[in-house]
């Protein structure tokens, strides 16, 4: 029997995923977590075979929660769920130790199959996500810690103002340093993180 912990901050999403998984006689959902901290605690208490983890979790992000869960129990398989297909976020999830990365928005999402595959040791990537290369920025340089921090906040759904406040930057200063980001290109847009040049 494959035991599963569901970690997502939306109750209806967890309920829907539970129904999808429990249609499979070989899968049992043993717990649900509504934030990253709860996911870490329940993973330690319940010792599930698989943790289905939302990337954007309150309190502790899904990426950080994944690292902490695997530090305590390297045998757990983490399947990351996200709304974002951006290559850098996929790489961050895999670097954190996730065994799979699946888009919530996929019309052909077969969650039970993905859970079975990661439980058996396979790496599972959504069909619309290319096998990610090492994290690279423009001109082939590695992304700086500041840029990775911004990408994490984008994944968490923070606005320009919230990102600027966290980094100690005003929106004006932030946009002045990134003129290509004015108008339609906002930091909230997950398709644009490669254009960030946060070097301070």
N, C-alpha and C positions, 0 to 999 in steps of 0.2 A: 504494500500500500504506500502510495506517495502522499505524504502529508504536506499541506501548504499553509503558509501564513500570508494573508492578503494585507498589503500596506498601501492605503490610498486615503486621502483626506475627504473624499466624497462618499458618503454613506450609500447613495444609490449606485455608484460605480462599483463599490465593494459587493453590494447585493447582486448586481448583474453578473459580476465575475464569479461569485460563489455559485450561482445557478449554472453558469457555463461549465464550471469545473466539476460540480457534483453530479452532472449528467454522466460523467465517466466513473464507472464502478471502481476503478483503481486509484482514484484521487479523493482525498478527504481534506476539506478545509478545517483546520484546527484552531484558527484564530484570525482576528482582524485588528489592524492598527490604524488609527486616524492621523498619526504624525510620526516623525522620524524617531523621536525618543521612545514612544510606545513600541515601535517596530523593533528597536534594539532590545528592549526589555522582554518582549514576548518571544523573540527569536531565542534568547538565552533560556527562557522558562520552558518553552514548548519544543525546542529543538526540531523544527520542521525539516523536511527534505528539501523544500523549495520555498523561497520567499519571493512573492510577486510584489515588486517595489515600484511605486510611482517615483519618477525623477524629481518632481517638484512637491516636496513634502514640507509642511510647516514645522517650526521649531528646529529640527535637524533635517537637512536636505536628504533626499534619497541617496545621493552619491556618498555623503559622509556616513549615513546610516549603514550603507552597504559595506564600507571599509571597516566600520566598528563591529558589525556582525561577523564578518569573515576573520577579523583578528581573534575573536573569541571562539569561532567554530569554522575552520577552513573547509569543512566538508559540506557546508550548506551551499546550495545552488541558488544564486540570485538572478531572477529574470526581471530586467528593468523595463518599465512601461513609460512611455513619454508621448507628448504631442509633437515633439520636435525631431526632425530627421537630419539636422545639421551634423556634419561629419565630426566636428570637434566634440560635440556633446556625446556622440556615440563612443568616441575614443576615451573620453573621461569616464564613462560608465564602465567600459571594459578594463581600463586601467585601475578602477576602484575594485575590480574583481568580479563584476557581473558576468555571468555566463551567457546571457542573452540580452538583446535589446529589441523590443517590439513596439510599434506605433499603436497607440490607442485608436487612432482614426482609421486604421486599416479595415477596409470593407470585408476582407477575407480573413480577419483575425481568427485563428484557431488556437485559443489560449490553452486548451487542454493538451493539444499536440506539442505546443512550445514547452509546457511544463514537463511533459513526459520526456522530451528530448534533453532539456537541461538536467533533469534528474538522472539521466543515463550518462551524463558527461559530455554531451554535445554542446557546441557553441551555436546559438541561434540568433540570426540577424533578420530583421524584417526584410521582405523582398525588395522594398523600395530604398533600403539603406545599403549603399555599397560597402564592401569590406574596407573599413577605415584605415587610412595611412597614419603614420605618426603625426601627432598634432603639429601643424605647421601654419604659419601666418603668411602674410604677403611677402613677396620676394624670397620665399623659402626659409625665412627665419623662424625660430621657435617662438611660440607665444609667451609673453612675459607673465609672471605671476599676477600682475595687475589685470591683464587681459583675461586670464583664466578666471579671476575673481568676478570680472564683469560678466563673462559668459555664464557663470553659475547663477548670478543674480537675474540674468535674462531667463534662464531655465526656471527660476523661481517666480517669474512673472512680474518682477519689479519694474516700476516706471522710470523714466529718465530722472525725474526729481528724486525718487528714492535711491537710485544708484548714485546720483551726484552727492546726496546727503551722506550716504554710507562712506563714499570715498573722499569726502571733504571737498567736493567740487561743486560749483554752481552750475546750473544748466547752461548759462551763457558761456562760462569758461569751457565746459565740456564740448559744446557745439562749435565754439571758436577753434578748438583744436582739431575738430573733425568736420570741416565744412562740407564734405561729401555726405554727411549724415543729416543735413538740414532737410526740412520739408517732409517728404514721404518716408525717408529712411530714419526710423526711430530705433533707439536701443532695444525697445520691446520686441522688435521684429526679429524672430529667431533665424530668419534667412540671411541676416546681414552681419553676424558677428565677425566675419573675416575683415570687415572694413574698419574695425575698431583699432585705434592706435594709441592705447592708453600707456604712456611711457613714464608718467610721473611716479 
